[in-house]
Amino acid sequence: MPSRFNLLFNVFAAVSLIVSTLVALSANAKQTSPQTIVVFGDSLSAAYGIPQDDGWVALLQQRLNAQKLNYQVVNASISGETTSGGLSRFANMLKLQKPNFVLIELGGNDGLRGLNASETHNNLETMIQQAKKSKAKVLLIGMKIPPNYGLKYSRQFSENYRTLAKKHGAALVPFLLEGVAGNPDLIQADGLHPTAAAQAKILENVWPELNKILRK
């Protein structure tokens, strides 16, 4: 007949094993839970006119998976979105997605419509501030526009991104369509949106700066 000591020892050992297992499972769950990257943009990130799986955001997820990097990419981009429209849904997105990283790719539609560059600046700034308040790291993705509304306007428009990134310590991609804009082989028939063939180049424009903040 087992002694009282042996019974107590066995009970203690069993409890210790259960606790150790639960701790290990909890730690493993934390390690395997992916961090969230939200791409918050317009048609340039929403894969307008091409299959969704061919868009640069989908290619980003593929690259992260191939490199066994534990991130989930959420594409919250809407074709035709302006900074004003984006701002109106930004806080709710942060609450819903709780992202670790936010890529803000907005402003192009503001520029094409000739909207007030100062208003665009203020909308982008508010989104950056909200993201930082939620503890998300920000990558600001810049755009450039042709001088349809004058050189002064186009310069002020593109400079908004650099000014905001510097002021708020955000990472910056100066121009999303570097090496794509102006190349007829990489632009759809509408003269505005990149083709599927351009998406890998667009990802290469984004990746170096994104990779830096992912590894910080």
C-alpha positions as CSV (number, residue, x, y, z in Angstrom):
1,M,0.0,0.0,0.0
2,P,1.5,3.3,-1.0
3,S,2.6,5.6,1.7
4,R,1.1,9.1,2.3
5,F,4.3,10.6,1.1
6,N,4.3,8.7,-2.2
7,L,0.7,9.7,-2.8
8,L,1.5,13.4,-2.2
9,F,4.6,13.2,-4.4
10,N,2.6,11.7,-7.2
11,V,-0.1,14.3,-7.0
12,F,2.5,17.1,-6.9
13,A,4.3,15.6,-9.9
14,A,1.0,15.3,-11.9
15,V,0.1,18.9,-11.1
16,S,3.5,20.2,-12.1
17,L,3.3,18.3,-15.4
18,I,-0.1,19.9,-16.2
19,V,1.1,23.4,-15.3
20,S,4.3,23.0,-17.4
21,T,2.3,21.8,-20.3
22,L,-0.1,24.7,-20.1
23,V,2.7,27.2,-19.9
24,A,4.4,25.6,-22.9
25,L,1.2,25.7,-24.9
26,S,0.6,29.3,-24.0
27,A,4.2,30.3,-25.0
28,N,3.9,28.4,-28.3
29,A,0.6,30.1,-29.1
30,K,2.2,33.5,-28.6
31,Q,5.1,32.6,-30.8
32,T,2.9,31.3,-33.6
33,S,0.3,34.1,-33.6
34,P,1.1,36.2,-36.6
35,Q,1.6,40.0,-36.5
36,T,-0.8,42.0,-38.6
37,I,0.2,44.3,-41.5
38,V,-2.6,46.4,-42.9
39,V,-2.2,48.0,-46.3
40,F,-4.5,51.0,-46.3
41,G,-4.7,52.4,-49.8
42,D,-6.6,53.1,-53.0
43,S,-6.9,51.4,-56.3
44,L,-3.1,51.1,-56.7
45,S,-3.1,48.7,-53.7
46,A,-6.6,47.2,-54.4
47,A,-5.4,45.5,-57.6
48,Y,-7.7,47.5,-59.8
49,G,-8.3,45.9,-63.2
50,I,-6.3,42.8,-62.5
51,P,-6.8,39.6,-60.5
52,Q,-6.5,40.1,-56.8
53,D,-3.9,37.4,-56.5
54,D,-1.6,39.3,-59.0
55,G,-1.6,42.6,-56.9
56,W,1.5,43.7,-55.1
57,V,-0.3,43.2,-51.7
58,A,-0.9,39.6,-52.5
59,L,2.6,39.2,-53.7
60,L,3.8,40.7,-50.4
61,Q,2.0,38.0,-48.4
62,Q,3.5,35.4,-50.7
63,R,7.0,36.7,-50.1
64,L,6.5,36.7,-46.3
65,N,5.3,33.1,-46.5
66,A,8.2,32.1,-48.6
67,Q,10.6,33.6,-46.1
68,K,8.7,31.9,-43.3
69,L,8.1,35.3,-41.7
70,N,5.0,35.2,-39.4
71,Y,2.9,38.1,-40.7
72,Q,-0.7,38.3,-41.9
73,V,-1.4,40.9,-44.5
74,V,-4.8,42.6,-44.5
75,N,-5.6,44.6,-47.6
76,A,-8.0,47.4,-46.5
77,S,-7.6,49.3,-49.8
78,I,-10.6,50.7,-51.7
79,S,-10.5,51.9,-55.3
80,G,-11.2,55.6,-55.6
81,E,-10.4,56.3,-52.0
82,T,-9.2,59.8,-51.0
83,T,-7.4,60.8,-47.8
84,S,-10.7,62.2,-46.5
85,G,-12.6,58.9,-47.1
86,G,-9.7,57.0,-45.7
87,L,-9.6,59.1,-42.5
88,S,-13.3,58.5,-42.0
89,R,-12.8,54.8,-41.7
90,F,-9.3,54.7,-40.3
91,A,-10.0,54.6,-36.6
92,N,-12.5,51.8,-37.0
93,M,-9.9,49.8,-39.0
94,L,-7.4,50.2,-36.2
95,K,-10.0,49.0,-33.7
96,L,-11.0,46.0,-35.8
97,Q,-7.7,44.8,-37.1
98,K,-5.4,45.9,-34.2
99,P,-2.4,46.1,-36.7
100,N,1.2,46.0,-35.7
101,F,2.1,47.8,-38.9
102,V,0.1,50.1,-41.2
103,L,1.1,51.0,-44.7
104,I,-0.7,54.2,-45.7
105,E,-1.0,54.5,-49.4
106,L,-3.4,57.4,-50.0
107,G,-3.4,60.8,-51.7
108,G,-3.2,59.9,-55.4
109,N,-6.9,60.6,-55.9
110,D,-6.6,63.8,-54.0
111,G,-3.9,64.9,-56.4
112,L,-5.8,63.8,-59.6
113,R,-8.8,65.9,-58.4
114,G,-6.7,68.9,-57.5
115,L,-7.9,68.8,-53.9
116,N,-6.3,71.2,-51.4
117,A,-2.8,69.9,-50.7
118,S,-3.0,71.2,-47.1
119,E,-6.1,69.2,-46.5
120,T,-4.4,66.1,-47.9
121,H,-1.5,66.8,-45.5
122,N,-3.8,67.1,-42.5
123,N,-5.7,64.0,-43.3
124,L,-2.5,61.9,-43.7
125,E,-1.1,63.4,-40.5
126,T,-4.2,62.5,-38.5
127,M,-4.0,58.9,-39.7
128,I,-0.3,58.7,-38.8
129,Q,-1.1,60.1,-35.3
130,Q,-3.9,57.6,-34.8
131,A,-1.8,54.7,-35.9
132,K,1.1,55.7,-33.6
133,K,-1.3,56.1,-30.7
134,S,-2.5,52.5,-31.3
135,K,1.2,51.4,-31.1
136,A,1.3,50.5,-34.8
137,K,4.4,51.3,-36.8
138,V,3.8,53.3,-39.9
139,L,5.1,53.1,-43.5
140,L,4.0,56.1,-45.5
141,I,3.8,55.4,-49.2
142,G,4.2,58.5,-51.4
143,M,2.8,59.5,-54.7
144,K,3.7,62.0,-57.4
145,I,1.3,63.6,-59.9
146,P,1.8,65.3,-63.2
147,P,1.8,69.1,-63.2
148,N,-1.8,69.4,-64.5
149,Y,-2.6,71.9,-61.7
150,G,0.8,73.7,-61.9
151,L,4.3,72.9,-60.8
152,K,3.7,74.5,-57.4
153,Y,0.8,72.2,-56.6
154,S,2.6,69.0,-57.8
155,R,5.7,69.9,-55.7
156,Q,3.7,70.6,-52.6
157,F,1.7,67.4,-53.1
158,S,4.7,65.1,-53.3
159,E,6.6,67.0,-50.6
160,N,3.7,66.3,-48.1
161,Y,4.9,62.7,-47.7
162,R,8.5,63.5,-47.0
163,T,7.6,66.3,-44.5
164,L,5.1,64.0,-42.6
165,A,7.5,61.1,-42.5
166,K,10.3,63.3,-41.1
167,K,8.0,65.0,-38.6
168,H,6.5,61.8,-37.2
169,G,9.4,59.4,-37.6
170,A,7.6,57.2,-40.0
171,A,9.2,55.1,-42.7
172,L,8.8,56.4,-46.2
173,V,8.5,55.0,-49.7
174,P,8.9,58.3,-51.7
175,F,7.0,57.1,-54.8
176,L,5.1,53.8,-55.1
177,L,5.2,53.8,-58.9
178,E,8.9,54.4,-59.3
179,G,10.0,52.7,-62.6
180,V,6.4,52.0,-63.5
181,A,4.7,55.4,-64.1
182,G,5.3,56.6,-67.7
183,N,6.1,53.1,-69.0
184,P,3.3,52.1,-71.4
185,D,4.2,48.4,-71.1
186,L,3.4,48.5,-67.4
187,I,0.2,50.7,-67.4
188,Q,-3.3,49.6,-68.3
189,A,-5.3,51.1,-71.2
190,D,-6.8,53.8,-68.8
191,G,-3.3,55.3,-68.6
192,L,-3.4,55.3,-64.8
193,H,-3.3,51.9,-63.3
194,P,-0.4,49.4,-63.3
195,T,-0.8,46.1,-65.1
196,A,-0.2,42.7,-63.5
197,A,3.3,42.7,-64.9
198,A,4.1,45.9,-62.9
199,Q,3.1,44.5,-59.5
200,A,6.4,42.8,-58.8
201,K,8.2,46.1,-59.4
202,I,5.8,47.9,-57.1
203,L,6.5,45.4,-54.4
204,E,10.3,45.9,-54.9
205,N,9.7,49.7,-54.3
206,V,7.9,49.0,-51.0
207,W,9.9,46.0,-49.7
208,P,13.2,47.6,-48.6
209,E,11.6,50.1,-46.3
210,L,9.0,47.7,-45.0
211,N,11.6,45.0,-44.3
212,K,13.5,47.6,-42.2
213,I,10.6,48.2,-39.9
214,L,9.6,44.6,-39.7
215,R,13.1,43.8,-38.3
216,K,13.3,46.6,-35.8
